[in-house]
């Protein structure tokens, strides 16, 4: 955690020295921040007013809210944390949530290492940090936060497959599949393909 925080601080300083944030000027500005704001308000309305519209004519020409926003992380537990941040700090929220996802990705690899019997700190620590700060995380994940779903859930799916192979226990895999589908269906099915290849 300490090393991750140090590396995250360095990453933040690099962006700050260039006068940039994690919000990409193309999709980040015109999709992800707008959707993050929408999801935040949607969740708040659900708990304060009991309002839960299934179709919204402000989405495109009138789209299914859950199906459309699932791609952007409506069911992602990390995205749900937006309700704890002030409405006027979405830029900071976006950046903090990206770092939380990176951290969770590293933890997922540490859990996979433990599952396959690799517990040496000199193996697990570099693997976790390299995975959390991989090119996919730094380019794909920061530009498109939903890409972190693939990073977070793939090691957990593989750990679930390992538990089935070794112990014939399906609980971990079932729980990870449920969370992964709720978080982002696209990256869930892509990760499932990778987990199936690993299984065979």
ROSE-4610 file (N, C-alpha, C; in Angstrom, 1 decimal, always signed):
// ROSE-4610
residu = [X/X/X/X/X/X/X/X/X/X/X/X/X/X/X/X/X/X/X/X/X/X/X/X/X/X/X/X/X/X/X/X/X/X/X/X/X/X/X/X/X/X/X/X/X/X/X/X/X/X/X/X/X/X/X/X/X/X/X/X/X/X/X/X/X/X/X/X/X/X/X/X/X/X/X/X/X/X/X/X/X/X/X/X/X/X/X/X/X/X/X/X/X/X/X/X/X/X/X/X/X/X/X/X/X/X/X/X/X/X/X/X/X/X/X/X/X/X/X/X/X/X/X/X/X/X/X/X/X/X/X/X/X/X/X/X/X/X/X/X/X/X/X/X/X/X/X/X/X/X/X/X/X/X/X/X/X/X/X/X/X/X/X/X/X/X/X/X/X/X/X/X/X/X/X/X/X/X/X/X/X/X/X/X/X/X/X/X/X/X/X/X/X/X/X/X/X/X/X/X/X/X/X/X/X/X/X/X/X/X/X/X/X/X/X/X/X/X/X/X/X/X/X/X/X/X/X/X/X/X/X/X/X/X/X/X/X/X/X/X/X/X/X/X/X/X/X/X/X/X/X/X/X/X/X/X/X/X/X/X/X/X/X/X/X/X/X/X/X/X/X/X/X/X/X/X/X/X/X/X/X/X/X/X/X/X/X/X/X/X/X/X/X/X/X/X/X/X/X/X/X/X/X/X/X/X/X/X/X/X/X/X/X/X/X/X/X/X/X/X/X/X/X/X/X/X/X/X/X/X/X/X/X/X/X/X/X/X/X/X/X/X/X/X/X/X/X/X/X/X/X/X/X/X/X/X/X/X/X/X/X/X/X/X/X/X/X/X/X/X/X/X/X/X/X/X/X/X/X/X/X/X/X/X/X/X/X/X/X/X/X/X/X/X/X/X/X/X/X/X/X/X/X/X/X/X/X/X/X/X/X/X/X/X/X/X/X/X/X/X/X/X/X/X/X/X/X/X/X/X/X/X/X/X/X/X/X/X/X/X/X/X/X/X/X/X/X/X/X/X/X/X/X/X/X/X/X/X/X/X/X/X/X/X/X/X/X/X/X/X/X/X/X/X/X/X/X/X/X/X/X/X/X/X/X/X/X/X/X/X/X/X/X/X/X/X/X/X/X/X/X/X/X/X/X/X/X/X/X/X/X/X/X/X/X/X/X/X/X/X/X/X/X/X/X/X/X/X/X/X/X/X/X/X/X/X/X/X/X/X/X/X/X/X/X/X/X/X/X/X/X/X/X/X/X/X/X/X/X/X/X/X/X/X/X/X/X/X/X/X/X/X/X/X/X/X/X/X/X/X/X/X/X/X/X/X/X/X/X/X/X/X/X/X/X/X/X/X/X/X]
num = [1/1/1/2/2/2/3/3/3/4/4/4/5/5/5/6/6/6/7/7/7/8/8/8/9/9/9/10/10/10/11/11/11/12/12/12/13/13/13/14/14/14/15/15/15/16/16/16/17/17/17/18/18/18/19/19/19/20/20/20/21/21/21/22/22/22/23/23/23/24/24/24/25/25/25/26/26/26/27/27/27/28/28/28/29/29/29/30/30/30/31/31/31/32/32/32/33/33/33/34/34/34/35/35/35/36/36/36/37/37/37/38/38/38/39/39/39/40/40/40/41/41/41/42/42/42/43/43/43/44/44/44/45/45/45/46/46/46/47/47/47/48/48/48/49/49/49/50/50/50/51/51/51/52/52/52/53/53/53/54/54/54/55/55/55/56/56/56/57/57/57/58/58/58/59/59/59/60/60/60/61/61/61/62/62/62/63/63/63/64/64/64/65/65/65/66/66/66/67/67/67/68/68/68/69/69/69/70/70/70/71/71/71/72/72/72/73/73/73/74/74/74/75/75/75/76/76/76/77/77/77/78/78/78/79/79/79/80/80/80/81/81/81/82/82/82/83/83/83/84/84/84/85/85/85/86/86/86/87/87/87/88/88/88/89/89/89/90/90/90/91/91/91/92/92/92/93/93/93/94/94/94/95/95/95/96/96/96/97/97/97/98/98/98/99/99/99/100/100/100/101/101/101/102/102/102/103/103/103/104/104/104/105/105/105/106/106/106/107/107/107/108/108/108/109/109/109/110/110/110/111/111/111/112/112/112/113/113/113/114/114/114/115/115/115/116/116/116/117/117/117/118/118/118/119/119/119/120/120/120/121/121/121/122/122/122/123/123/123/124/124/124/125/125/125/126/126/126/127/127/127/128/128/128/129/129/129/130/130/130/131/131/131/132/132/132/133/133/133/134/134/134/135/135/135/136/136/136/137/137/137/138/138/138/139/139/139/140/140/140/141/141/141/142/142/142/143/143/143/144/144/144/145/145/145/146/146/146/147/147/147/148/148/148/149/149/149/150/150/150/151/151/151/152/152/152/153/153/153/154/154/154/155/155/155/156/156/156/157/157/157/158/158/158/159/159/159/160/160/160/161/161/161/162/162/162/163/163/163/164/164/164/165/165/165/166/166/166/167/167/167/168/168/168/169/169/169/170/170/170/171/171/171/172/172/172/173/173/173/174/174/174/175/175/175/176/176/176/177/177/177/178/178/178/179/179/179/180/180/180/181/181/181/182/182/182/183/183/183/184/184/184/185/185/185/186/186/186/187/187/187/188/188/188/189/189/189/190/190/190/191/191/191/192/192/192/193/193/193/194/194/194/195/195/195/196/196/196/197/197/197/198/198/198/199/199/199/200/200/200]
x = [+0.8/+0.0/+0.9/+1.9/+2.8/+3.5/+4.0/+4.7/+3.7/+2.5/+1.5/+1.2/+1.0/+0.7/+1.8/+3.1/+4.2/+4.2/+4.0/+3.9/+2.7/+1.6/+0.4/+0.7/+1.4/+1.8/+2.7/+3.7/+4.5/+3.7/+2.8/+1.9/+1.1/+0.6/-0.2/+0.6/+1.9/+2.8/+3.1/+3.3/+3.6/+2.5/+1.3/+0.1/+0.0/+0.2/+0.1/+1.1/+2.3/+3.4/+3.1/+2.3/+1.9/+0.6/+0.0/-1.2/-2.4/-2.3/-3.3/-4.0/-5.1/-5.8/-5.9/-6.5/-6.8/-7.9/-8.6/-9.7/-9.2/-9.4/-8.9/-9.8/-9.2/-10.0/-11.0/-10.9/-11.8/-13.0/-12.8/-13.9/-14.1/-13.0/-13.1/-14.0/-13.8/-14.6/-16.0/-16.2/-17.5/-18.3/-17.7/-18.5/-18.4/-17.2/-17.0/-17.4/-17.0/-17.4/-18.9/-19.4/-20.9/-21.6/-21.2/-21.9/-21.7/-20.5/-20.2/-21.1/-21.4/-22.3/-23.7/-24.1/-25.4/-25.6/-24.7/-24.8/-24.9/-24.1/-24.1/-25.5/-26.1/-27.4/-28.5/-28.3/-29.2/-29.3/-28.1/-28.1/-28.6/-28.3/-28.9/-30.4/-30.9/-32.4/-33.0/-32.3/-32.9/-33.1/-32.1/-32.1/-32.9/-32.9/-33.6/-35.1/-35.4/-36.7/-37.4/-36.6/-37.2/-37.5/-36.9/-37.1/-36.0/-36.5/-35.7/-36.2/-36.0/-36.5/-35.7/-36.4/-35.8/-35.4/-36.1/-35.8/-35.7/-34.7/-34.5/-34.3/-35.2/-35.1/-34.0/-33.2/-32.0/-30.8/-30.9/-29.9/-30.1/-29.4/-29.6/-31.0/-31.7/-33.1/-34.1/-33.6/-34.5/-34.0/-33.1/-32.5/-32.7/-32.6/-32.7/-31.5/-31.8/-30.8/-29.8/-30.3/-29.4/-28.5/-29.1/-28.3/-27.2/-27.6/-26.7/-25.6/-26.0/-25.0/-24.2/-24.6/-23.7/-22.4/-22.3/-21.0/-20.1/-20.7/-19.9/-19.7/-20.2/-19.9/-21.0/-22.3/-23.4/-23.4/-23.1/-23.1/-21.7/-20.7/-19.4/-19.4/-19.0/-19.0/-18.1/-17.0/-16.1/-16.9/-17.6/-18.4/-19.4/-20.0/-21.0/-20.5/-19.2/-18.6/-18.7/-19.1/-19.3/-20.2/-21.2/-22.2/-21.6/-20.4/-19.7/-18.8/-18.8/-18.0/-18.9/-18.5/-19.4/-19.6/-20.8/-21.1/-20.1/-19.5/-18.7/-17.2/-16.9/-15.6/-15.4/-16.2/-16.2/-14.8/-14.0/-12.7/-11.8/-11.8/-11.1/-11.6/-12.9/-13.6/-13.1/-13.1/-12.7/-11.3/-10.4/-9.0/-8.8/-9.5/-9.4/-9.9/-11.1/-11.6/-10.7/-10.0/-9.0/-7.9/-7.4/-6.4/-6.9/-8.1/-8.7/-8.8/-9.2/-9.3/-7.9/-6.9/-5.5/-5.1/-5.3/-5.0/-5.6/-6.9/-7.7/-7.2/-6.7/-6.2/-4.9/-4.1/-2.9/-3.2/-4.2/-4.6/-5.2/-5.9/-6.4/-5.3/-4.2/-3.0/-2.4/-2.3/-1.7/-2.6/-3.9/-4.8/-4.6/-4.4/-4.2/-2.9/-1.8/-0.5/-0.7/-1.5/-1.7/-2.4/-3.4/-4.2/-3.4/-2.4/-1.6/-0.3/-0.2/+0.8/+2.1/+2.0/+3.2/+3.0/+3.7/+3.5/+4.8/+5.8/+7.1/+6.9/+7.1/+6.9/+7.7/+8.8/+9.7/+9.2/+8.2/+7.5/+6.2/+5.4/+4.1/+4.0/+4.9/+4.9/+5.2/+6.3/+6.5/+5.4/+4.9/+3.8/+2.6/+2.2/+1.1/+1.3/+2.4/+2.7/+2.8/+3.5/+3.6/+2.3/+1.4/+0.1/-0.7/-0.7/-1.5/-1.0/+0.3/+0.8/+1.2/+0.5/+0.8/+0.4/+0.9/+0.5/-1.0/-1.6/-3.1/-3.8/-3.3/-3.9/-3.6/-2.4/-2.0/-2.6/-2.7/-3.3/-4.8/-5.1/-6.5/-7.4/-6.9/-7.7/-7.9/-6.9/-7.1/-7.9/-7.8/-8.6/-10.1/-10.2/-11.6/-11.7/-12.3/-12.3/-12.9/-13.8/-14.4/-13.4/-12.3/-11.3/-10.7/-10.7/-10.2/-11.0/-12.3/-13.0/-12.4/-11.8/-11.1/-9.9/-9.1/-7.9/-8.2/-9.3/-9.6/-10.1/-11.0/-11.7/-11.0/-10.1/-9.4/-8.6/-7.7/-7.0/-7.9/-9.0/-10.0/-10.7/-11.0/-11.6/-10.7/-9.4/-8.4/-8.2/-8.2/-8.1/-9.3/-10.5/-11.7/-11.6/-11.0/-10.8/-9.8/-8.8/-7.8/-8.4/-9.3/-10.0/-10.9/-11.5/-12.3/-11.4/-10.3/-9.4/-8.8/-8.4/-7.7/-8.7/-9.7/-10.5/-11.9/-12.3/-13.7/-14.6/-14.2/-15.0/-15.3/-16.6/-17.1/-17.5/-17.5/-17.9/-17.2/-15.9/-15.1/-15.5/-15.5/-15.8/-17.2/-18.1/-19.5/-19.7/-19.0/-19.1/-18.4/-17.2/-16.5/-17.3/-17.9/-18.7/-19.9/-20.5/-21.7/-21.2/-20.1/-19.6/-19.2/-18.5/-18.0/-19.1/-20.1/-21.3/-22.0/-22.1/-22.8/-21.9/-20.6/-19.7/-19.6/-19.5/-19.3/-19.4/-20.5/-20.8/-19.7/-19.2/-18.3/-17.0/-16.4/-15.1/-15.3/-16.5/-16.8/-16.7/-17.3/-17.3/-15.9/-15.1/-13.8/-12.9/-13.0/-12.3/-12.6/-13.9/-14.3/-13.6/-13.4/-12.7/-11.3/-10.6/-9.3/-9.2/-10.2/-10.2/-10.5/-11.3/-11.5/-10.3/-9.5/-8.3/-7.3/-7.3/-6.4/-6.8/-8.1/-8.7/-8.2/-8.3/-7.9/-6.4]
y = [-1.2/+0.0/+1.3/+1.2/+2.4/+2.7/+1.6/+1.8/+2.2/+1.6/+2.1/+3.5/+4.0/+5.4/+6.3/+5.9/+6.7/+6.7/+5.6/+5.6/+6.4/+6.3/+7.1/+8.6/+9.0/+10.4/+10.9/+10.0/+10.4/+10.5/+9.6/+9.7/+11.0/+11.3/+12.5/+13.8/+13.8/+14.9/+15.0/+13.9/+13.9/+14.6/+14.2/+14.8/+16.3/+16.6/+18.0/+18.9/+18.4/+19.2/+19.5/+18.7/+19.0/+19.8/+20.1/+20.8/+19.9/+18.6/+17.7/+17.0/+16.4/+15.5/+14.1/+13.2/+11.9/+11.9/+13.0/+13.1/+13.4/+12.4/+12.5/+13.5/+14.4/+15.5/+15.0/+13.8/+13.3/+12.6/+11.3/+10.5/+10.8/+11.1/+11.4/+12.6/+13.7/+14.9/+14.8/+14.1/+14.1/+12.9/+11.9/+10.7/+10.4/+10.1/+9.5/+10.4/+11.7/+12.6/+12.9/+13.0/+13.2/+12.0/+10.8/+9.6/+9.4/+9.8/+9.7/+10.6/+11.8/+12.7/+12.2/+11.6/+11.0/+9.9/+9.0/+7.8/+8.3/+9.2/+9.8/+10.3/+11.1/+11.6/+10.5/+9.5/+8.4/+7.6/+7.4/+6.6/+7.4/+8.7/+9.6/+9.7/+9.8/+9.8/+8.5/+7.4/+6.1/+6.1/+6.5/+6.4/+7.6/+8.7/+9.9/+10.0/+9.7/+9.9/+8.6/+7.5/+6.2/+6.2/+7.1/+7.2/+6.3/+5.4/+4.5/+4.3/+5.3/+5.2/+4.2/+3.4/+2.3/+2.8/+3.9/+4.5/+5.9/+6.5/+8.0/+8.6/+9.5/+10.1/+11.1/+11.4/+12.2/+11.4/+10.0/+9.2/+8.8/+9.4/+9.2/+9.7/+8.8/+9.1/+8.4/+8.0/+7.3/+5.9/+5.7/+4.3/+3.8/+2.4/+1.7/+2.1/+2.6/+3.2/+2.1/+1.0/+0.0/-0.6/-1.0/-1.6/-0.6/+0.6/+1.6/+2.0/+2.2/+2.7/+1.5/+0.3/-0.8/-0.8/-0.4/-0.4/+0.6/+1.7/+2.8/+2.5/+1.4/+1.1/+1.4/+1.3/+1.6/+0.6/-0.7/-1.7/-1.9/-1.2/-1.3/-0.7/-1.5/-1.0/+0.2/+0.3/+1.5/+2.7/+2.6/+3.7/+4.2/+3.3/+3.7/+4.6/+4.6/+5.5/+7.0/+7.3/+8.7/+9.5/+8.8/+9.4/+10.1/+9.6/+10.2/+11.4/+11.8/+13.0/+14.1/+15.4/+16.5/+16.6/+17.1/+17.3/+18.1/+19.1/+20.0/+19.5/+18.3/+17.8/+16.5/+16.5/+15.3/+15.0/+16.1/+15.9/+15.1/+15.5/+14.9/+13.4/+13.3/+12.0/+11.0/+11.5/+10.7/+10.1/+11.0/+10.7/+9.7/+10.0/+9.1/+7.7/+7.6/+6.3/+5.5/+6.2/+5.6/+4.9/+5.7/+5.2/+4.0/+4.1/+3.0/+1.7/+1.9/+0.7/+0.1/+1.0/+0.5/-0.3/+0.2/-0.5/-1.8/-1.8/-3.1/-4.1/-3.6/-4.5/-5.2/-4.4/-5.0/-6.0/-5.7/-6.6/-7.9/-7.8/-9.0/-9.9/-9.3/-10.1/-10.8/-10.0/-10.6/-11.8/-11.7/-12.8/-14.0/-13.7/-14.8/-15.5/-14.7/-15.3/-16.2/-15.7/-16.6/-17.8/-17.7/-18.9/-19.9/-19.5/-20.5/-20.9/-20.4/-20.8/-20.0/-18.8/-17.9/-16.9/-17.0/-16.1/-15.3/-15.6/-14.8/-13.3/-12.5/-11.0/-10.5/-11.1/-10.6/-10.9/-11.8/-12.2/-11.4/-11.5/-10.9/-9.4/-8.7/-7.3/-6.7/-7.1/-6.6/-6.9/-8.2/-8.6/-7.7/-7.4/-6.6/-5.1/-4.6/-3.2/-3.1/-4.0/-4.0/-4.1/-4.9/-5.1/-3.8/-3.2/-2.0/-0.8/-0.8/+0.3/-0.1/-1.1/-1.6/-0.6/-0.8/+0.2/+0.2/-1.0/-1.0/-0.2/-0.2/+0.6/+2.1/+2.4/+3.8/+4.5/+3.7/+4.3/+4.0/+2.7/+2.4/+2.7/+2.3/+2.5/+3.9/+4.7/+6.1/+6.9/+6.5/+7.2/+6.7/+5.4/+4.8/+4.0/+4.6/+3.9/+2.5/+2.2/+0.9/-0.2/+0.2/-0.8/-1.4/-0.7/-1.3/-2.5/-2.7/-3.8/-5.1/-5.1/-6.2/-6.5/-5.4/-5.6/-6.1/-5.7/-6.1/-7.5/-7.9/-9.2/-10.3/-10.1/-11.2/-12.1/-11.5/-12.3/-13.0/-12.4/-13.0/-14.2/-14.0/-15.1/-16.3/-16.0/-17.1/-17.8/-17.0/-17.5/-18.4/-18.0/-18.9/-20.2/-20.1/-21.3/-22.2/-21.7/-22.4/-23.2/-22.5/-23.1/-24.3/-24.1/-25.2/-26.4/-26.2/-27.2/-27.9/-27.2/-27.8/-28.3/-27.5/-27.9/-28.3/-28.1/-28.3/-27.4/-26.2/-25.2/-24.1/-23.8/-22.8/-21.5/-21.3/-20.1/-18.8/-18.9/-17.7/-17.3/-18.3/-18.0/-17.4/-18.0/-17.5/-16.1/-15.7/-14.4/-13.4/-13.8/-12.9/-12.7/-13.7/-13.6/-12.7/-12.7/-11.8/-10.4/-10.1/-8.8/-8.3/-9.1/-8.7/-8.4/-9.2/-8.9/-7.6/-7.4/-6.2/-5.0/-5.1/-4.0/-3.6/-4.6/-4.3/-5.6/-5.7/-7.0/-7.2/-6.2/-6.4/-7.0/-6.4/-6.9/-8.2/-8.5/-9.8/-10.9/-10.7/-11.8/-11.9/-10.8/-10.9/-11.6/-11.3/-11.9/-13.4/-13.7/-15.1/-16.0/-15.4/-16.1/-16.4/-15.4/-15.6/-16.6/-16.6/-17.6/-19.0/-19.1/-20.4/-20.9/-20.0/-20.5/-20.9/-20.2/-20.6/-22.0/-22.2/-23.5/-24.6/-24.5/-25.6/-25.7]
z = [+0.0/+0.0/+0.0/+0.8/+0.9/-0.4/-1.0/-2.3/-3.4/-3.4/-4.3/-4.2/-2.9/-2.7/-3.2/-3.0/-3.5/-5.0/-5.7/-7.1/-7.7/-7.0/-7.4/-7.2/-6.2/-6.0/-7.1/-7.5/-8.6/-9.9/-10.1/-11.3/-11.3/-10.2/-10.1/-10.3/-9.8/-10.0/-11.5/-12.2/-13.6/-14.4/-14.1/-14.8/-14.4/-13.1/-12.6/-13.3/-13.4/-14.0/-15.5/-16.1/-17.5/-17.6/-16.4/-16.4/-16.8/-16.6/-17.0/-15.8/-16.1/-15.1/-15.8/-15.1/-15.7/-16.8/-16.8/-17.8/-19.2/-20.0/-21.4/-22.1/-22.9/-23.5/-24.6/-25.0/-26.0/-25.3/-25.1/-24.4/-23.0/-22.3/-20.8/-20.6/-21.4/-21.2/-21.7/-22.8/-23.5/-23.2/-22.5/-22.1/-20.6/-20.2/-18.9/-17.7/-17.8/-16.7/-16.7/-17.8/-17.9/-17.4/-17.8/-17.3/-15.8/-15.3/-13.8/-13.1/-13.6/-13.0/-13.0/-14.1/-14.3/-13.3/-13.2/-12.4/-10.9/-10.5/-9.2/-8.8/-9.7/-9.5/-9.5/-10.3/-10.5/-9.1/-8.6/-7.3/-6.2/-6.1/-5.1/-5.2/-6.4/-6.6/-6.1/-6.4/-6.0/-4.5/-3.7/-2.3/-1.6/-2.2/-1.6/-2.0/-3.3/-3.8/-4.2/-4.1/-4.6/-6.0/-6.8/-8.2/-8.9/-9.8/-10.5/-11.9/-12.8/-14.2/-15.0/-15.7/-16.5/-17.9/-18.4/-19.7/-19.5/-20.1/-20.0/-21.4/-21.7/-23.1/-23.2/-22.1/-22.2/-22.6/-22.6/-23.1/-24.6/-25.4/-26.9/-27.3/-27.9/-28.3/-27.4/-26.2/-25.2/-25.1/-24.2/-24.0/-22.6/-22.6/-21.3/-20.5/-19.3/-18.4/-17.9/-17.4/-16.8/-17.9/-19.0/-20.1/-20.7/-20.8/-21.4/-20.4/-19.2/-18.2/-17.6/-17.8/-17.3/-17.9/-19.2/-19.9/-19.2/-18.7/-18.1/-16.5/-16.0/-14.6/-13.6/-14.1/-13.1/-12.0/-12.3/-11.2/-10.5/-11.0/-10.4/-9.0/-8.0/-6.6/-6.5/-7.3/-7.2/-7.7/-8.8/-9.3/-8.3/-7.6/-6.6/-5.5/-5.3/-4.3/-4.7/-5.9/-6.3/-5.4/-4.8/-4.0/-2.7/-2.3/-1.2/-1.4/-2.7/-3.1/-3.4/-3.2/-3.5/-5.0/-5.4/-6.8/-7.6/-7.0/-7.7/-7.7/-7.3/-7.3/-8.2/-9.3/-10.1/-10.8/-11.0/-11.6/-10.6/-9.4/-8.3/-8.1/-8.1/-7.9/-9.0/-10.2/-11.4/-11.1/-10.7/-10.5/-9.3/-8.2/-7.1/-7.4/-8.1/-8.4/-9.4/-10.3/-11.2/-10.3/-9.3/-8.5/-7.6/-7.1/-6.3/-7.2/-8.5/-9.4/-9.6/-9.8/-10.0/-8.8/-7.6/-6.4/-6.3/-6.5/-6.5/-7.5/-8.7/-9.7/-9.1/-8.5/-7.8/-6.8/-6.0/-4.9/-5.5/-6.7/-7.3/-7.8/-8.3/-8.7/-7.4/-6.3/-5.1/-4.6/-4.8/-4.4/-5.3/-6.6/-7.6/-7.2/-6.9/-6.5/-5.3/-4.3/-3.1/-3.5/-4.4/-4.8/-5.5/-6.3/-7.0/-6.2/-4.9/-4.1/-4.1/-4.7/-4.7/-3.6/-2.5/-1.4/-1.0/-1.8/-1.5/-1.9/-0.9/-1.1/-2.2/-2.5/-3.6/-5.0/-5.0/-6.2/-6.3/-5.2/-5.2/-5.4/-4.6/-4.7/-6.0/-6.7/-8.1/-9.0/-8.9/-9.8/-9.7/-8.4/-8.1/-8.6/-8.3/-8.7/-10.3/-10.9/-12.4/-13.0/-12.5/-13.0/-12.9/-11.6/-11.4/-12.2/-12.5/-13.3/-14.7/-15.2/-16.6/-17.6/-18.8/-19.9/-20.1/-20.0/-20.2/-19.2/-17.9/-16.8/-17.1/-17.4/-17.6/-18.8/-19.9/-21.1/-21.2/-21.3/-21.4/-20.2/-19.1/-17.8/-17.5/-17.5/-17.2/-18.2/-19.4/-20.5/-20.4/-20.2/-20.1/-18.8/-17.8/-16.5/-16.5/-17.4/-17.5/-17.9/-18.5/-18.8/-17.6/-16.5/-15.2/-14.8/-15.3/-14.9/-15.4/-16.6/-17.1/-16.3/-15.9/-15.1/-13.7/-13.1/-11.7/-11.7/-12.6/-12.5/-13.1/-14.1/-14.8/-13.8/-12.9/-12.0/-11.0/-10.6/-9.7/-10.4/-11.6/-12.4/-12.5/-12.8/-12.9/-11.5/-10.4/-9.1/-8.8/-9.3/-9.1/-9.9/-11.1/-11.9/-11.2/-10.6/-9.9/-8.7/-8.0/-6.9/-7.3/-8.5/-9.0/-9.3/-10.0/-10.4/-9.2/-8.2/-7.0/-6.0/-5.6/-4.5/-4.8/-6.1/-6.6/-5.9/-5.5/-4.9/-5.9/-6.0/-7.0/-6.5/-5.2/-4.5/-5.0/-5.0/-5.4/-6.9/-7.7/-9.2/-9.3/-8.6/-8.7/-8.3/-7.2/-6.6/-7.6/-8.1/-9.0/-10.3/-10.8/-12.0/-11.8/-10.7/-10.3/-10.3/-9.6/-9.5/-10.9/-11.6/-12.9/-13.9/-13.9/-14.8/-14.4/-13.1/-12.6/-13.0/-13.0/-13.3/-14.7/-15.6/-17.0/-17.8/-18.6/-19.3/-20.4/-21.0/-22.1/-21.6/-20.6/-20.0/-19.3/-18.8/-18.2/-19.2/-20.4/-21.3/-22.0/-22.1/-22.6/-21.6/-20.3/-19.3/-19.1/-19.4/-19.3/-20.4/-21.6/-22.6/-22.2/-21.6/-21.1/-20.0/-19.1/-18.0/-18.5/-19.6/-20.2/-20.9/-21.5/-22.1/-21.0/-19.9/-18.8/-18.3/-18.2/-17.6/-18.5/-19.8/-20.7/-20.8]
